[in-house]
Amino acid sequence: MTSTDSNGTRRSKALARKACGLSIAIALAFGASAAANAAQFYTHHVRDAVSSHTAQQVGDLPANKLMSLNVVLPLRDQAGLDAFVADVDNPASANYRHFLTPQEFTARFGPTQNDYDTVVQYLEHYGFTVTGGSRDAMDVQIVGPVSAVEAAFNVKMHTYQHPTENRTFYSPDREPTTSLAISLWHVSGLDNYSIPKPLYVKKSDYAAAHGISPEAVVSHATTGSGPSASFLGSDMRAAYYGGTALTGAGENLGLFEYYGTDLADLSTYFSNVHQTNNVPVTLLSTDGTSTSCTASSGCDDTEQTLDMTQAIGMAPGLASLTVYVGSTDTAIIGSMTTHSPLPTTIGCSWGWTPDDPSTLDPYFEKMAAQGQTFFAASGDSSTWSRRNEAWPADDANVISVGGTDLTTSSAGGPWKSETAWVDSGGGISPDKIAIPSWQQISGVINSSNKGSTTYRNGPDVSANANFTFYVCADQTTCTANDYGGTSFAAPMWAGFVALINQQRIADGKTRIGNFNATVYPENESGGALTSTYSTDFHDITSGKSGSYSAVKGYDLVTGWGSPQSGLVTTLVNSP
């Protein structure tokens, strides 16, 4: 197990920048000539609470306060990338599953070296220190005082009273612009309106929120092989895969995390359950964020540790598991699309409200072009709404993972039964993300599941999320059956796809890539469920969460359901 930092290798060196034919003086002069039409960003940065004056301004950020930002450049050929991704997902296309490497992607669709160097020079001119980022990741990571932020982006940085939380937040007073002659995509880190939250829930917190005692929370923790009959990651493998041949060998799995971890907790977990972890784990800082997380420093590594145990439990033979740690979403996912070895299956168990729901779309499309599969937990607060934010799980480019309540036949035994988990996140995209093509297949959305024919529906799939797990965290006593949530289901699915990819590579095929684009047509055709559906998924038809109920076929509580071993066969046999 190792811990590394990528800052020293993730940006162009000064020598490369000097090779650029456009000097800073020329760049600024060009920008000044266009000052009357200052370059815009393609995404929004100002929260509705600020623009509508719902949040009361309470002060200004000190001019000398240092801020860490991530400046993202736009794609060079959006239309070309859209067409390429459509071909990569189309079995009739000659480009079907002909994935690109990160370097090939940059050459075709990423920013030019000239544009990248010009942006770096512009930022340095305003006094920022470039600390990371790369052309392949389409970003420039910078640190500088508030005064530099205000000058470079033509904003004023104020503090505001949060409209729904007992705290203040900082934000620009207007949309940023620059005096560059080119537009930029986004600047991450300009506000802290939304603090990312792990998508697990503790039984005591759940009980308090529902006005009941913790003992009254229904749990099927009667058949796990862990302490107090709790489920282990290996139990999920036994229930959903059931085989022994595939272990994820040769596959690289990534976890999206906002905080680091203490690997001693991972070791404690495996030691306590008398298992051995053979997967090399790397903690990778994507932007200088510490990869350490100890209780003594006030850091909680519950999410990070449970993500690792669930992924490894499902795929115990992975070639590597990399925990990507960062402070901004663009820095984390930028690294995930460029790091070597490239993570081909990814789990994200965090939720947050983005500045703009399209912020990560260039990266998600890049993942599709590179054959990477991204699973996001759908949340633990039932039906999606504007107040119950679903992002990134409602983004059309990710696989949204809901929750179920699982019972197995015995400790470490096979699947027995499953119902919808009462708090499984799902519904219709509150961000009004357009319905993707694969959800427009006849029969997927129907009067029974009450989905939308206009907007993206979720989740896509599901797995156990009830309070039935064994968890070790924070260098303290491990717990049994105290934690649940779709946080457990997303890394579990990432591990499951690693099994599929292992066999596909062994068969001389490429990895599965865009999971949804394959799974939806495999299970619904012409308004009827296909013959493979009953062997691909456990169809969850009982239980409800919020406004929606589990029904036959696809639904907005459990998606297609939880995986069966037959799904491995179906997707391995896919072209």
Secondary structure, DSSP 8 states (H G I E B T S, - for coil): -EEEE-GGGSS--HHHHHTSSS-HHHHHHHHHHTGGG-B-BSS--S-HHHHTT-S-EEEE--TT-EEEEEEE---S-HHHHHHHHHHHT-TTSTTTT----HHHHHHHHS--HHHHHHHHHHHHHTT-EEEEEETTTTEEEEEEEHHHHHHHHT--EEEEE-SSSSSEEEEESS---BSSSS-B-EEETS--SS--EES-EEHHHHHHHHTS-GGGS---TTS-SSGGG-B-HHHHHHHHT--SS---BT-EEEEEESS-B-HHHHHHHHHHTT----S-EEEEESSS---B--GGGT---HHHHHHHHHHHHH-TTBSEEEEEE-SSHHHHHHHHTT-SS--SEEEE-EE---SSTTTTHHHHHHHHHHT-EEEEE--SSSB--SSS--TTTTSTTSEEEEEEEEEESSTT--EEEEEE-TT--BEE-TT--B--GGGSSTTSS-TTTT--SSB-EE-SEEEE-SS-BEE--TTS--EES-EESHHHHHHHHHHHHHHHHHHHHHTT------HHHHHHHHHEETTEE-TTHHHHEE---S-EETTEE--SSSBTTTBT-EE-HHHHHHHHH--
